[in-house]
Amino acid sequence: PTNTIEVGQNGLVFTPASLTVTVGTMVTFHWAASGHSLVIGNPCTPSGQLDTGIQSAGFQITLTPSSAGDINFFCSPHCGSGMRGVIHVTP
């Protein structure tokens, strides 16, 4: 199965901001608006795993978690405004 998270669809938010999937499930981030990024890491602190840079509407990227645990993510320019989320990955 594939799950989609919209980036900036309703303002400075990820929709949904929280998603639960099992290991190996593809999660696609789709940019509904320009001027946003996707960074993996605890809120506002990059982990070094992924940083898409600022992208335009229509851009998308797919992640496939390979282990259980939480994947925290945020939009670099809008993290301070609360644009962040988490993917809960279960075994």
PyMOL commands that set and color helices and strands:
alter all, ss='L'
color gray80, all
select helices_A, chain A and resi 76-81
alter helices_A, ss='H'
color red, helices_A
select strands_A, chain A and resi 2-7+14-15+18-22+26-31+39-42+45-51+60-63+69-74+84-90
alter strands_A, ss='S'
color yellow, strands_A
deselect
rebuild
show_as cartoon
